[in-house]
Amino acid sequence: MSDLTHHTPPVSGVPEDSRASRRIKPRAGGPSERIAPYLIRLPSLAVSWLVAQPCIALLIGLMVTLGFFLTEVVLKSQTISNADDWFPEWLADHRSPFLNDASYVVSRIADAPVLIPVVGVVCLYLVLRRRWRTGSFILQASLAEFTSYAVCVYFISRLRPEVVRLDTFNIHHSYPSGHVAASTAIYGGIALLLAAHYKALPLRIAIWTVAAGIPLTVALARMYRGEHHPLDVAAGMLMGVGAIVVAVFAVRTARAVAELRAEKNSGEMFA
């Protein structure tokens, strides 16, 4: 299977003029192409879902293992534990009405009432533009993050910082930060597609600056509100990046299957 510079049979959901589709193009000889022949009988969306499941399980295993290592080994050091407590406590000591309101607004941009419509609008736009494969990538990244977070907090219990908390979430769910993980996965996934759409380097830098700035600002807001320690938000960023990796691999494999099927049908047509 060749790259975009070669003449390959077109597949649905990937317009030929789509620069962003390069992000979900399987690499020649890569794992997606090696797996594709074994899944050729399955619909593309089924392939994406099927491939994502073991990858999500690996991500969950990584985050749970990291969580146990953090809570049972790293934080047994009083020095590290005190250092991890210091910043949320310092932020709590410097609260103000304005910052309380600002942190609430920033937290909301990484919460379900905002993220679900964002994912829905982006996916709908891409589907209407006949770019449903890139839309499935955004949806897959959000589902990978949601699933990983839901399972991780079931196994890992870490108390939130010992400060007055400004929200009412479960006190045992400090690790990892779901808000940071979700903002990293979703806004980062959108940036991955959007930056590929433009050639101008300053514009691409601006897109990635915003995409990186959102989870960093969310992380600061969540610590300010007394919901997480620094190590928790770092773990959230790692989970979000992991969700993007899962989605890229799953959607690339689905596209590899579609391209392989198109090549096979084209060969049979002209045989």
QUILINCOR-V28452 format. One record per backbone hydrogen bond with DSSP energy under -1.0 kcal/mol. NH is the residue of the N-H (numbers start at 1). CO is the residue of the C=O. Records with the same first field share a line. If there is no record, write none. Layout:
NH = CO  CO
//
This chain:
6 = 3
8 = 6
14 = 11
18 = 15
22 = 19
23 = 20
24 = 21
25 = 22
30 = 27
34 = 30
35 = 31
36 = 32
38 = 35
39 = 36
42 = 39
47 = 43
48 = 44
49 = 45
50 = 46
51 = 47
52 = 48
53 = 49
56 = 52
57 = 53
58 = 54
59 = 55
60 = 56
61 = 57
62 = 58
63 = 59
64 = 60
65 = 61
66 = 62
67 = 63
68 = 64
69 = 65
70 = 66
71 = 67
72 = 68
73 = 69
74 = 69
75 = 70
76 = 73
77 = 74
81 = 77
82 = 78
83 = 79
84 = 80
85 = 81
86 = 82
89 = 85
90 = 86
91 = 87
92 = 88
93 = 89
94 = 91
95 = 92
100 = 96
101 = 97
102 = 98
103 = 99
104 = 100
105 = 101
106 = 102
107 = 103
108 = 104
109 = 105
110 = 107
111 = 108
114 = 111
115 = 111
116 = 112
118 = 114
119 = 115
120 = 116
121 = 117
122 = 118
123 = 119
124 = 120
125 = 121
126 = 122
127 = 123
128 = 124
129 = 125
130 = 127
131 = 126
133 = 13
135 = 131
136 = 132
137 = 133
138 = 134
139 = 135
140 = 136
141 = 137
142 = 138
143 = 139
144 = 140
145 = 141
146 = 142
147 = 143
148 = 144
149 = 145
150 = 146
151 = 147
152 = 148
153 = 149
155 = 151
156 = 152
158 = 172
160 = 171
163 = 161
166 = 225
173 = 170
174 = 158
177 = 232
181 = 177
182 = 178
183 = 179
184 = 180
185 = 181
186 = 182
187 = 183
188 = 184
189 = 185
190 = 186
191 = 187
192 = 188
193 = 189
194 = 190
195 = 191
198 = 195
204 = 200
205 = 201
206 = 202
207 = 203
208 = 204
209 = 205
210 = 206
211 = 207
212 = 208
213 = 209
214 = 210
216 = 212
217 = 213
218 = 214
219 = 215
220 = 216
221 = 217
222 = 218
223 = 219
224 = 220
225 = 221
226 = 223
227 = 222
233 = 229
234 = 230
235 = 231
236 = 232
237 = 233
238 = 234
239 = 235
240 = 236
241 = 237
242 = 238
243 = 239
244 = 240
245 = 241
246 = 242
247 = 243
248 = 244
249 = 245
250 = 246
251 = 247
252 = 248
253 = 249
254 = 250
255 = 251
256 = 252
257 = 253
258 = 254
259 = 255
260 = 256
261 = 257
262 = 258
263 = 259
264 = 260
265 = 261
266 = 262
267 = 263
268 = 264
269 = 265
270 = 266
//
